[in-house]
Amino acid sequence: MKTMTALAVFLLAQSAQADVYDWARVIEAEPIREWVRVPTEREVCWNEARRHHHRDGNATDVVVGSVIGGVIGNQFGKGKGKDAATVAGALLGAAIASDAQKHDRQHPHRDDVIRRCRIETDYVERQEITGYEVTYRYKGETYRTFMNHDPGNRIKVRVTVTPAE
């Protein structure tokens, strides 16, 4: 029975200590500004010329051309005709390689234009409002608090009521 009485007294004390809400008049809401670095991305593009170079002519190209031509020429004819076809193929292969070298010397390169882009991040510093220093008046008393938003012309306040005893 003693436990029940203690519990009843505790619950009665808790209910007597209830929170009550009211409204107070805002006197001032001063914005608090801070410098912040904000990342901003931008695309940077440019045109890039890519030059294609042809190889400088050398004897290797002519030798390789004559060997390939000789092998192909050797596939034709019989006896002395086969030898003649081999020599003719070798001369033709060397001539083709030599002409290719002359063409390369006359047209040494060509340019292709390639568009390249990349994303770059810049940081811009600017002031931002990070909160408000709020001064308000309730029942003739002035109070100050910090809020993360502008409260307007009034603010909800908690009034705690406790027993006088």
C-alpha positions, 0 to 999 in steps of 0.5 A: 500500500505504501508503494501505491501511495508513493507512486500516486504522489510521484504522478501528481508531482509530475502532472503539476510540473507541466509545460505550458506554451505562450507567444512572445513578441520579437524585438529584433532578429539579427542575421548571423553571416559567415563566409563560406567556400562553395564549390562550382563546377565548370566545363573547360573545352579546347580544340587540339590539333593532332598531327599525323606524321608519315615516316621518312623514306629509307632503304628498308621500305624499298627492300621490303617492297622488292622482296614482297614483289619478288615473292608474288612474281615468283608465283607466275611462269615456268623456268626462265619465265619464272625468273623473269616474273620474280625480277619483274615483281621485285622491281615493281615492289621497289617502285611502289615503295619508292613512289609511296616515299615520294608521296610522303615527302610531298605531303609530310603531315595532316592535322586533325582537330579534336575537341577535348573537355574536362570538368574543373572545380572552382571555389567561390567565397560568399557570405551566407546567413547561418542563423539569427540572434533573436531578442524577444520580450515576454511579460516585461522581461527581455531574452535572447536566443539563437535560431536557425531561421527568422522567427517573424514578429513573434516566437513560441516560448515554453513556460514551465509551471511548478508548485510553489511549495 
